[in-house]
Amino acid sequence: MARAAQLGGLTMAVAWHRARLAERRPQTATARSLVFTVPGWPGHLPGQHVDVRLTADDGYQAVRSYSLAAPADGDRIELGVQAVADGEVSPYLADDLPVGAEVEMRGPLGNWFVWRPEQTEPALLVAGGSGVVPLAAMIRAHRTAGSATAFHLLYSVRTPEDVCYRDVLDAHDPHLDARLLYTRQAPPGAARAPGRITQADLEKPAARLEPDSAVYVCGPTGFVERAADLLVDLGRDPATIRTERFG
């Protein structure tokens, strides 16, 4: 099966691929990075996502979308999966799918919420919870490309234990300015009290952007809408704000 997708004004079929789970890495108590080998994978851009299809023995199928967490690496791709309580698919993928087992995967999907190495303007990345997954892919691609373009990341999480991709954020990178915003519990000595993202959080990184700089906002719908509204209130052109939301 395949579905039609638009790319540069052309209609193309996005094929299903067989994907074998090669590795599972813990990120938090409930979040995992899943590395799959996908023969014939066509490559992807940081920020894109895939559909994953599971088929039960009785023929029942379930399809869910997951963001790619790393830039293209031959036939290996990495997904970020947050297990949702009472979820039908995410808990199984996060903890129960055996290494070596196969699923079906369709992609890459999405051509708007992407970062390309040829972009030379500073960029602002705003993540809420597991919305950091496609932004981690952008940071990794930015680093791999040796780009000197400034990246600014604001990452909102409930507690320090909920931070994903610490290895990506903690790596020495003079071109990445990353700031964590805690909504429920901040670590000892934190300068900012726990709370939702505010205009004050966005003001300084937004001021470092150029008029045509891209802003990428990803997370739950309420978070994305609030962050986008705050950015517009700060004078950002809505056309420069790219959003990806879930839930």
Secondary structure, 3 states (H helix, E strand, C coil): CEEEEEECCEEEEEEEEEEEEEEEEECCCCEEEEEEECCCCCCCCCCCEEEEEEECCCCCEEEEEEEECCCCECCEEEEEEECCCCCCCHHHHHHHCCCCCEEEEEEEECCCCCCCCCCCCCEEEEEEHHHHHHHHHHHHHHHHCCCCCCEEEEEEECCHHHCCCHHHHHCCCCCEEEEEEECCCCCCCCCCCCCCCCHHHHHHHHHCCCCCCCEEEEEEHHHHHHHHHHHHHCCCCHHHEEEEEEC
